[in-house]
Amino acid sequence: MRRLTLGLALTAGLMVAGCGGGSSGSAPSLGSGTGTGTSTASETAIAATNALGTPMNSLSNYNSATSSLQSVARSTESVQLGVCQTTSAGGSYEFFSPDKNGDANSSEQQYFYDTACTQVARDIVRVWTSAGAASENVIRTSKIYAQGNAGAIATRMDSDTFANATFDQYGFPIPADGFTRTDTSALQYSGANAVDADDELVMNALSGGTEAFCGDAAGYGVTGIAALGEAFGWQGAVLSGGTRTVNSDGSVTWNSTHTGTTSKGAIGSLSIGVGTANTACPITHPMFTLAGGTALGAYSIPTVATYTSGLLTALTISNATLASGNTLNVTTNTSVSPTNGAFISGVITNGSAQIATFSVDAFGDGALTISSGGAQYIITDWHVVK
């Protein structure tokens, strides 16, 4: 019933304009994935990219859940409701409460490719409902725009449940007081439900200047990769040791190591298993696990991600270990705006051999390129969707 509800909400809310992926506004030329060598390289690269996508998507979720106007206002960039603000790293944003539609108990955050708040990149609307003194339910609708596209190319719908929390006037939980959160989400791309992904977060109260956290996540491609005739899935966790730190300039840094496994299977063969929610760290029984498919191998990804005004502005991943002895390194190009498709670059290698490269903007939209043969795949919201 949960998936059906999300799917209906997405179908009702999505306006699709073209099928471009990433910030360029046009889709990369897709490789056929034919040939044993190309197919194997594509499988390896897609699984590796999705392994990265698991922590990045979760951290984006976590940060969105806790980034209220109050936390943004602690930065050196002044904030006013409904006023275009330029970030120090580039790009711009606006914050509204209530949302632009005037809904009760709502907020809306828009991010733009340019510095004048005219070319929308993300439009995120939250509507919250109190479920008690320390609990809240939130529906978050995120419309995803490619640069140059007037309409959304994708929509992500999240359903969040918060418990053991205190909330500010905009319905955001206050991290320093601690809370627990579960999230179920569906990403619709070009009119189809492309990705189902769920995660949970346990945030401890502030201690020594940081908040410790742990969490787990699982997801899979619903439509799969047609060129390969396969779907890919993932499950991972920050079992313990994650930290969230508010920096002196108001930016927020999440530091954690994500471990898990990637899998593949026939399209339609994967699903998410749901268990009991955790209420404390460490994670002893992940709430969300992947069901079905064949495991491709394990990964361990040390991740340091900094968000400024809710936008990813720095990412460090060095020598992450992936399945089959592969390695992942990710760099941030601070000479361009975070909304530029060349802002974050990754290289997947096996020893001295380069398997694939990818390039995305701060939202996780871009392209994956296979080094042998040049096949390309679209990355949207940190996961390969086509």
C-alpha beads as a LAMMPS data file, in Angstrom:
LAMMPS data file: protein, C-alpha beads

386 atoms
385 bonds

1 atom types
1 bond types

-500.0 500.0 xlo xhi
-500.0 500.0 ylo yhi
-500.0 500.0 zlo zhi

Masses

1 110.0

Atoms # bond

1 1 1 0.000 0.000 0.000
2 1 1 2.878 2.375 0.765
3 1 1 4.366 2.024 -2.722
4 1 1 0.965 2.425 -4.345
5 1 1 0.292 5.595 -2.373
6 1 1 3.629 7.114 -3.333
7 1 1 3.160 6.115 -6.957
8 1 1 -0.282 7.733 -7.158
9 1 1 1.005 10.919 -5.543
10 1 1 3.888 11.064 -7.987
11 1 1 1.674 10.465 -10.994
12 1 1 -0.644 13.255 -9.882
13 1 1 2.167 15.696 -9.145
14 1 1 4.733 15.143 -11.915
15 1 1 5.118 17.378 -14.945
16 1 1 7.594 15.787 -17.355
17 1 1 9.420 17.883 -19.914
18 1 1 11.838 15.906 -22.055
19 1 1 13.985 13.053 -20.785
20 1 1 17.324 14.771 -20.187
21 1 1 19.400 13.813 -17.179
22 1 1 21.839 15.855 -15.176
23 1 1 22.372 19.559 -15.162
24 1 1 23.151 19.849 -18.866
25 1 1 19.474 19.610 -19.824
26 1 1 20.104 16.911 -22.445
27 1 1 20.513 13.172 -22.067
28 1 1 23.898 11.580 -22.720
29 1 1 24.167 9.126 -25.599
30 1 1 23.279 5.804 -24.028
31 1 1 25.429 2.766 -24.729
32 1 1 23.737 -0.497 -25.646
33 1 1 25.682 -2.473 -23.072
34 1 1 26.108 -5.268 -25.601
35 1 1 29.134 -7.532 -25.600
36 1 1 30.434 -9.482 -22.610
37 1 1 33.201 -7.023 -21.786
38 1 1 30.979 -3.941 -21.987
39 1 1 28.171 -5.589 -20.062
40 1 1 30.483 -6.640 -17.226
41 1 1 32.075 -3.195 -17.039
42 1 1 28.628 -1.580 -17.049
43 1 1 27.393 -3.844 -14.265
44 1 1 30.488 -3.086 -12.196
45 1 1 30.237 0.658 -12.755
46 1 1 26.490 0.915 -12.138
47 1 1 26.770 -1.097 -8.928
48 1 1 29.665 1.093 -7.786
49 1 1 27.799 4.315 -8.577
50 1 1 24.736 3.093 -6.702
51 1 1 26.976 2.141 -3.772
52 1 1 28.084 5.781 -3.647
53 1 1 24.502 6.895 -4.163
54 1 1 23.384 5.120 -1.001
55 1 1 25.318 7.301 1.483
56 1 1 24.972 10.457 -0.621
57 1 1 21.223 10.087 -0.977
58 1 1 20.890 9.282 2.730
59 1 1 23.043 12.241 3.774
60 1 1 21.018 14.513 1.503
61 1 1 17.872 13.153 3.164
62 1 1 19.309 13.603 6.635
63 1 1 20.427 17.151 5.928
64 1 1 17.096 18.100 4.343
65 1 1 15.310 16.761 7.410
66 1 1 17.308 19.014 9.751
67 1 1 18.099 22.129 7.680
68 1 1 15.600 24.713 8.823
69 1 1 15.788 28.428 8.221
70 1 1 17.165 28.781 11.733
71 1 1 20.240 26.676 10.976
72 1 1 20.809 28.535 7.717
73 1 1 20.545 31.870 9.527
74 1 1 23.545 30.989 11.695
75 1 1 25.763 31.337 8.607
76 1 1 27.315 34.559 7.397
77 1 1 24.679 34.725 4.644
78 1 1 21.591 36.583 5.894
79 1 1 18.261 34.899 5.196
80 1 1 14.841 36.384 4.610
81 1 1 11.617 34.569 3.772
82 1 1 10.847 34.712 0.071
83 1 1 13.991 36.666 -0.812
84 1 1 16.571 35.441 -3.337
85 1 1 19.800 34.522 -1.532
86 1 1 23.169 33.793 -3.148
87 1 1 25.353 31.153 -1.509
88 1 1 29.068 31.737 -0.996
89 1 1 29.822 28.687 -3.154
90 1 1 27.617 29.794 -6.070
91 1 1 24.017 29.311 -7.092
92 1 1 21.062 30.753 -5.206
93 1 1 17.998 29.755 -3.189
94 1 1 14.740 30.969 -1.703
95 1 1 12.913 29.783 1.412
96 1 1 9.173 30.148 2.028
97 1 1 6.961 29.275 4.985
98 1 1 4.169 28.616 4.337
99 1 1 4.946 27.269 0.872
100 1 1 4.144 29.345 -2.224
101 1 1 0.755 27.653 -2.416
102 1 1 -0.082 28.903 1.081
103 1 1 -0.639 25.455 2.601
104 1 1 -0.883 25.238 6.385
105 1 1 2.119 23.730 8.211
106 1 1 4.391 23.842 5.173
107 1 1 7.674 25.177 3.854
108 1 1 9.264 25.392 0.416
109 1 1 12.942 25.566 -0.495
110 1 1 13.960 26.313 -4.074
111 1 1 17.521 26.015 -5.394
112 1 1 18.596 27.622 -8.662
113 1 1 21.327 27.057 -11.236
114 1 1 22.025 30.777 -11.530
115 1 1 22.641 33.502 -8.933
116 1 1 19.431 35.433 -9.689
117 1 1 16.863 32.787 -8.655
118 1 1 15.503 32.364 -12.205
119 1 1 16.618 28.877 -13.369
120 1 1 15.165 26.426 -10.865
121 1 1 17.136 23.254 -10.115
122 1 1 15.189 21.816 -7.152
123 1 1 11.799 22.727 -5.709
124 1 1 11.221 21.039 -2.350
125 1 1 7.864 21.352 -0.585
126 1 1 7.295 19.969 2.920
127 1 1 3.928 19.572 4.608
128 1 1 3.970 18.370 8.202
129 1 1 1.352 16.984 10.581
130 1 1 1.792 16.699 14.321
131 1 1 1.500 13.157 15.628
132 1 1 1.931 14.110 19.284
133 1 1 4.163 16.290 21.427
134 1 1 7.363 14.618 20.222
135 1 1 6.254 13.103 16.893
136 1 1 5.534 14.347 13.413
137 1 1 4.709 13.073 9.933
138 1 1 6.106 14.884 6.897
139 1 1 5.339 14.557 3.186
140 1 1 8.159 16.016 1.099
141 1 1 7.812 16.520 -2.661
142 1 1 11.008 17.323 -4.562
143 1 1 10.741 18.356 -8.204
144 1 1 13.953 17.921 -10.168
145 1 1 14.790 20.210 -13.095
146 1 1 17.554 19.882 -15.672
147 1 1 19.230 23.116 -16.641
148 1 1 17.298 24.763 -19.472
149 1 1 14.135 22.695 -18.867
150 1 1 10.987 24.615 -17.939
151 1 1 9.290 21.529 -16.499
152 1 1 10.436 18.906 -14.006
153 1 1 12.186 15.858 -15.463
154 1 1 11.698 13.864 -12.264
155 1 1 9.876 13.986 -8.948
156 1 1 10.779 12.380 -5.676
157 1 1 8.160 11.798 -3.002
158 1 1 9.244 11.131 0.600
159 1 1 7.131 10.132 3.562
160 1 1 8.920 10.781 6.881
161 1 1 8.035 9.839 10.440
162 1 1 9.832 11.579 13.318
163 1 1 9.762 10.496 16.962
164 1 1 11.402 11.512 20.252
165 1 1 11.989 14.973 18.798
166 1 1 11.468 18.665 19.448
167 1 1 10.531 20.876 16.499
168 1 1 11.069 24.477 15.442
169 1 1 8.320 26.732 14.062
170 1 1 8.918 25.410 10.541
171 1 1 8.344 21.781 11.499
172 1 1 12.023 20.745 11.395
173 1 1 13.368 18.529 14.184
174 1 1 16.115 20.159 16.249
175 1 1 19.229 17.946 15.901
176 1 1 20.793 19.075 19.182
177 1 1 17.866 17.506 21.060
178 1 1 18.123 14.177 19.230
179 1 1 15.393 12.280 17.352
180 1 1 14.628 9.188 15.271
181 1 1 13.367 9.269 11.694
182 1 1 12.205 6.755 9.086
183 1 1 11.740 7.602 5.410
184 1 1 10.156 5.813 2.473
185 1 1 10.617 7.325 -0.970
186 1 1 9.938 6.822 -4.647
187 1 1 11.680 8.597 -7.527
188 1 1 9.729 8.944 -10.752
189 1 1 11.785 9.676 -13.859
190 1 1 10.292 10.393 -17.290
191 1 1 6.864 9.235 -16.211
192 1 1 7.873 5.936 -14.601
193 1 1 8.650 4.906 -11.037
194 1 1 12.415 4.509 -11.425
195 1 1 13.792 4.017 -7.898
196 1 1 12.376 2.887 -4.561
197 1 1 14.646 3.720 -1.610
198 1 1 14.081 3.779 2.151
199 1 1 16.296 4.811 5.076
200 1 1 16.260 5.480 8.797
201 1 1 18.262 7.824 11.009
202 1 1 18.985 7.842 14.732
203 1 1 20.318 11.245 15.840
204 1 1 21.797 11.516 19.327
205 1 1 21.565 14.710 21.346
206 1 1 24.382 17.250 21.135
207 1 1 27.521 16.302 23.041
208 1 1 30.945 17.912 22.807
209 1 1 29.998 20.119 19.872
210 1 1 28.721 17.331 17.616
211 1 1 25.692 15.094 17.262
212 1 1 26.454 11.400 16.778
213 1 1 24.252 9.447 14.400
214 1 1 23.719 6.044 12.824
215 1 1 21.321 4.751 10.192
216 1 1 20.638 2.274 7.417
217 1 1 19.204 2.281 3.903
218 1 1 18.074 -0.004 1.095
219 1 1 16.793 0.564 -2.420
220 1 1 16.613 -0.706 -5.973
221 1 1 15.921 0.321 -9.534
222 1 1 12.309 -0.414 -10.360
223 1 1 12.480 0.007 -14.127
224 1 1 16.047 -1.297 -14.236
225 1 1 18.554 -0.695 -17.018
226 1 1 16.849 -1.705 -20.249
227 1 1 20.135 -1.897 -22.183
228 1 1 21.336 -4.635 -19.809
229 1 1 17.994 -6.255 -19.022
230 1 1 18.859 -6.033 -15.313
231 1 1 17.945 -4.130 -12.177
232 1 1 20.393 -3.125 -9.466
233 1 1 19.869 -2.819 -5.718
234 1 1 21.782 -1.788 -2.612
235 1 1 21.681 -1.927 1.155
236 1 1 24.013 -0.175 3.568
237 1 1 24.417 1.328 6.999
238 1 1 26.338 3.659 9.241
239 1 1 26.369 1.189 12.099
240 1 1 27.860 3.742 14.489
241 1 1 30.369 6.571 14.641
242 1 1 28.685 9.069 12.329
243 1 1 28.902 12.733 13.362
244 1 1 27.060 15.906 12.400
245 1 1 28.898 19.156 13.157
246 1 1 27.683 22.735 12.720
247 1 1 30.685 24.795 11.605
248 1 1 31.459 28.389 12.600
249 1 1 30.121 29.718 9.278
250 1 1 26.813 27.875 9.714
251 1 1 27.601 25.080 7.248
252 1 1 27.005 21.507 8.399
253 1 1 29.469 18.616 7.982
254 1 1 28.423 14.963 8.063
255 1 1 31.300 12.512 8.641
256 1 1 30.631 8.773 8.433
257 1 1 31.654 5.429 6.966
258 1 1 28.952 3.584 5.046
259 1 1 29.227 -0.184 4.625
260 1 1 26.946 -2.473 2.669
261 1 1 26.423 -4.624 -0.405
262 1 1 25.202 -4.181 -3.977
263 1 1 23.121 -6.702 -5.919
264 1 1 21.642 -7.317 -9.355
265 1 1 18.655 -9.270 -10.571
266 1 1 16.028 -9.532 -13.249
267 1 1 13.892 -6.436 -13.631
268 1 1 11.023 -6.764 -11.174
269 1 1 12.799 -9.295 -8.941
270 1 1 14.042 -6.891 -6.247
271 1 1 12.177 -5.461 -3.262
272 1 1 12.772 -3.855 0.136
273 1 1 12.311 -5.784 3.364
274 1 1 11.054 -3.755 6.324
275 1 1 11.887 -4.644 9.926
276 1 1 11.749 -2.926 13.292
277 1 1 12.948 0.661 13.611
278 1 1 16.039 1.369 15.709
279 1 1 15.894 3.797 18.609
280 1 1 19.588 3.963 19.568
281 1 1 23.057 3.477 18.120
282 1 1 24.710 1.246 17.086
283 1 1 22.472 -0.265 14.402
284 1 1 22.071 -3.906 15.402
285 1 1 19.215 -4.846 13.072
286 1 1 18.829 -2.652 9.961
287 1 1 15.230 -1.615 9.487
288 1 1 15.545 -1.718 5.686
289 1 1 17.166 -4.541 3.721
290 1 1 17.242 -5.579 0.072
291 1 1 15.365 -8.724 -0.907
292 1 1 15.989 -10.733 -4.078
293 1 1 18.763 -10.702 -6.631
294 1 1 22.368 -11.877 -6.477
295 1 1 24.923 -10.102 -4.327
296 1 1 27.751 -8.470 -6.293
297 1 1 29.917 -7.734 -3.262
298 1 1 30.539 -5.443 -0.330
299 1 1 31.559 -1.798 -0.113
300 1 1 32.974 0.555 2.508
301 1 1 32.780 4.273 1.728
302 1 1 34.280 6.871 4.106
303 1 1 32.355 10.070 3.413
304 1 1 32.798 13.676 4.530
305 1 1 30.077 15.940 3.128
306 1 1 29.521 19.616 3.909
307 1 1 26.257 21.459 3.216
308 1 1 25.911 25.240 3.095
309 1 1 22.379 26.641 3.238
310 1 1 21.225 23.078 2.586
311 1 1 23.328 22.719 -0.593
312 1 1 26.235 20.257 -0.889
313 1 1 29.382 22.392 -1.160
314 1 1 32.203 19.925 -0.427
315 1 1 32.593 16.158 -0.679
316 1 1 35.616 14.033 0.189
317 1 1 35.815 10.295 -0.556
318 1 1 39.259 8.694 -0.714
319 1 1 40.069 5.087 -1.624
320 1 1 36.621 3.676 -0.905
321 1 1 36.584 -0.095 -1.344
322 1 1 33.989 -1.660 -3.641
323 1 1 33.006 -5.113 -4.837
324 1 1 35.483 -7.225 -6.851
325 1 1 38.526 -5.322 -5.604
326 1 1 37.451 -2.037 -7.164
327 1 1 38.284 1.360 -5.692
328 1 1 36.389 4.656 -5.762
329 1 1 37.811 8.152 -5.440
330 1 1 35.704 11.303 -5.595
331 1 1 36.880 14.911 -5.923
332 1 1 35.097 18.264 -5.701
333 1 1 35.828 20.985 -8.238
334 1 1 35.472 24.117 -6.124
335 1 1 36.316 26.349 -9.089
336 1 1 32.785 25.879 -10.442
337 1 1 29.360 26.355 -8.873
338 1 1 27.847 23.359 -7.016
339 1 1 25.041 23.451 -9.599
340 1 1 27.547 22.791 -12.404
341 1 1 27.539 19.262 -13.835
342 1 1 31.325 19.110 -13.354
343 1 1 31.182 19.954 -9.635
344 1 1 31.764 16.379 -8.408
345 1 1 33.806 13.796 -10.310
346 1 1 34.439 10.161 -9.518
347 1 1 36.802 7.494 -10.841
348 1 1 36.250 3.751 -10.431
349 1 1 39.402 1.682 -10.824
350 1 1 40.656 -1.850 -10.423
351 1 1 44.352 -1.665 -9.689
352 1 1 45.801 0.505 -12.450
353 1 1 42.850 -0.094 -14.785
354 1 1 40.154 2.573 -15.025
355 1 1 36.668 1.056 -15.160
356 1 1 34.467 4.143 -15.377
357 1 1 34.122 7.826 -14.526
358 1 1 31.155 9.939 -13.543
359 1 1 30.391 13.618 -13.151
360 1 1 27.451 15.133 -11.264
361 1 1 26.296 18.391 -9.725
362 1 1 25.615 18.944 -6.025
363 1 1 22.185 17.337 -6.380
364 1 1 23.627 14.083 -7.735
365 1 1 22.471 14.602 -11.345
366 1 1 24.824 13.802 -14.217
367 1 1 26.245 10.903 -16.209
368 1 1 28.281 7.713 -15.776
369 1 1 30.714 6.839 -18.583
370 1 1 32.206 3.380 -19.112
371 1 1 35.899 3.716 -19.941
372 1 1 35.939 0.815 -22.418
373 1 1 33.510 1.540 -25.253
374 1 1 32.188 4.835 -23.888
375 1 1 28.667 3.683 -22.959
376 1 1 26.860 6.282 -20.839
377 1 1 24.093 6.069 -18.255
378 1 1 21.976 8.775 -16.626
379 1 1 22.423 9.530 -12.910
380 1 1 19.537 11.301 -11.187
381 1 1 19.290 11.957 -7.448
382 1 1 22.548 10.000 -6.932
383 1 1 21.401 6.758 -8.601
384 1 1 21.614 5.352 -12.125
385 1 1 18.127 5.506 -13.593
386 1 1 18.646 4.765 -17.314

Bonds

1 1 1 2
2 1 2 3
3 1 3 4
4 1 4 5
5 1 5 6
6 1 6 7
7 1 7 8
8 1 8 9
9 1 9 10
10 1 10 11
11 1 11 12
12 1 12 13
13 1 13 14
14 1 14 15
15 1 15 16
16 1 16 17
17 1 17 18
18 1 18 19
19 1 19 20
20 1 20 21
21 1 21 22
22 1 22 23
23 1 23 24
24 1 24 25
25 1 25 26
26 1 26 27
27 1 27 28
28 1 28 29
29 1 29 30
30 1 30 31
31 1 31 32
32 1 32 33
33 1 33 34
34 1 34 35
35 1 35 36
36 1 36 37
37 1 37 38
38 1 38 39
39 1 39 40
40 1 40 41
41 1 41 42
42 1 42 43
43 1 43 44
44 1 44 45
45 1 45 46
46 1 46 47
47 1 47 48
48 1 48 49
49 1 49 50
50 1 50 51
51 1 51 52
52 1 52 53
53 1 53 54
54 1 54 55
55 1 55 56
56 1 56 57
57 1 57 58
58 1 58 59
59 1 59 60
60 1 60 61
61 1 61 62
62 1 62 63
63 1 63 64
64 1 64 65
65 1 65 66
66 1 66 67
67 1 67 68
68 1 68 69
69 1 69 70
70 1 70 71
71 1 71 72
72 1 72 73
73 1 73 74
74 1 74 75
75 1 75 76
76 1 76 77
77 1 77 78
78 1 78 79
79 1 79 80
80 1 80 81
81 1 81 82
82 1 82 83
83 1 83 84
84 1 84 85
85 1 85 86
86 1 86 87
87 1 87 88
88 1 88 89
89 1 89 90
90 1 90 91
91 1 91 92
92 1 92 93
93 1 93 94
94 1 94 95
95 1 95 96
96 1 96 97
97 1 97 98
98 1 98 99
99 1 99 100
100 1 100 101
101 1 101 102
102 1 102 103
103 1 103 104
104 1 104 105
105 1 105 106
106 1 106 107
107 1 107 108
108 1 108 109
109 1 109 110
110 1 110 111
111 1 111 112
112 1 112 113
113 1 113 114
114 1 114 115
115 1 115 116
116 1 116 117
117 1 117 118
118 1 118 119
119 1 119 120
120 1 120 121
121 1 121 122
122 1 122 123
123 1 123 124
124 1 124 125
125 1 125 126
126 1 126 127
127 1 127 128
128 1 128 129
129 1 129 130
130 1 130 131
131 1 131 132
132 1 132 133
133 1 133 134
134 1 134 135
135 1 135 136
136 1 136 137
137 1 137 138
138 1 138 139
139 1 139 140
140 1 140 141
141 1 141 142
142 1 142 143
143 1 143 144
144 1 144 145
145 1 145 146
146 1 146 147
147 1 147 148
148 1 148 149
149 1 149 150
150 1 150 151
151 1 151 152
152 1 152 153
153 1 153 154
154 1 154 155
155 1 155 156
156 1 156 157
157 1 157 158
158 1 158 159
159 1 159 160
160 1 160 161
161 1 161 162
162 1 162 163
163 1 163 164
164 1 164 165
165 1 165 166
166 1 166 167
167 1 167 168
168 1 168 169
169 1 169 170
170 1 170 171
171 1 171 172
172 1 172 173
173 1 173 174
174 1 174 175
175 1 175 176
176 1 176 177
177 1 177 178
178 1 178 179
179 1 179 180
180 1 180 181
181 1 181 182
182 1 182 183
183 1 183 184
184 1 184 185
185 1 185 186
186 1 186 187
187 1 187 188
188 1 188 189
189 1 189 190
190 1 190 191
191 1 191 192
192 1 192 193
193 1 193 194
194 1 194 195
195 1 195 196
196 1 196 197
197 1 197 198
198 1 198 199
199 1 199 200
200 1 200 201
201 1 201 202
202 1 202 203
203 1 203 204
204 1 204 205
205 1 205 206
206 1 206 207
207 1 207 208
208 1 208 209
209 1 209 210
210 1 210 211
211 1 211 212
212 1 212 213
213 1 213 214
214 1 214 215
215 1 215 216
216 1 216 217
217 1 217 218
218 1 218 219
219 1 219 220
220 1 220 221
221 1 221 222
222 1 222 223
223 1 223 224
224 1 224 225
225 1 225 226
226 1 226 227
227 1 227 228
228 1 228 229
229 1 229 230
230 1 230 231
231 1 231 232
232 1 232 233
233 1 233 234
234 1 234 235
235 1 235 236
236 1 236 237
237 1 237 238
238 1 238 239
239 1 239 240
240 1 240 241
241 1 241 242
242 1 242 243
243 1 243 244
244 1 244 245
245 1 245 246
246 1 246 247
247 1 247 248
248 1 248 249
249 1 249 250
250 1 250 251
251 1 251 252
252 1 252 253
253 1 253 254
254 1 254 255
255 1 255 256
256 1 256 257
257 1 257 258
258 1 258 259
259 1 259 260
260 1 260 261
261 1 261 262
262 1 262 263
263 1 263 264
264 1 264 265
265 1 265 266
266 1 266 267
267 1 267 268
268 1 268 269
269 1 269 270
270 1 270 271
271 1 271 272
272 1 272 273
273 1 273 274
274 1 274 275
275 1 275 276
276 1 276 277
277 1 277 278
278 1 278 279
279 1 279 280
280 1 280 281
281 1 281 282
282 1 282 283
283 1 283 284
284 1 284 285
285 1 285 286
286 1 286 287
287 1 287 288
288 1 288 289
289 1 289 290
290 1 290 291
291 1 291 292
292 1 292 293
293 1 293 294
294 1 294 295
295 1 295 296
296 1 296 297
297 1 297 298
298 1 298 299
299 1 299 300
300 1 300 301
301 1 301 302
302 1 302 303
303 1 303 304
304 1 304 305
305 1 305 306
306 1 306 307
307 1 307 308
308 1 308 309
309 1 309 310
310 1 310 311
311 1 311 312
312 1 312 313
313 1 313 314
314 1 314 315
315 1 315 316
316 1 316 317
317 1 317 318
318 1 318 319
319 1 319 320
320 1 320 321
321 1 321 322
322 1 322 323
323 1 323 324
324 1 324 325
325 1 325 326
326 1 326 327
327 1 327 328
328 1 328 329
329 1 329 330
330 1 330 331
331 1 331 332
332 1 332 333
333 1 333 334
334 1 334 335
335 1 335 336
336 1 336 337
337 1 337 338
338 1 338 339
339 1 339 340
340 1 340 341
341 1 341 342
342 1 342 343
343 1 343 344
344 1 344 345
345 1 345 346
346 1 346 347
347 1 347 348
348 1 348 349
349 1 349 350
350 1 350 351
351 1 351 352
352 1 352 353
353 1 353 354
354 1 354 355
355 1 355 356
356 1 356 357
357 1 357 358
358 1 358 359
359 1 359 360
360 1 360 361
361 1 361 362
362 1 362 363
363 1 363 364
364 1 364 365
365 1 365 366
366 1 366 367
367 1 367 368
368 1 368 369
369 1 369 370
370 1 370 371
371 1 371 372
372 1 372 373
373 1 373 374
374 1 374 375
375 1 375 376
376 1 376 377
377 1 377 378
378 1 378 379
379 1 379 380
380 1 380 381
381 1 381 382
382 1 382 383
383 1 383 384
384 1 384 385
385 1 385 386
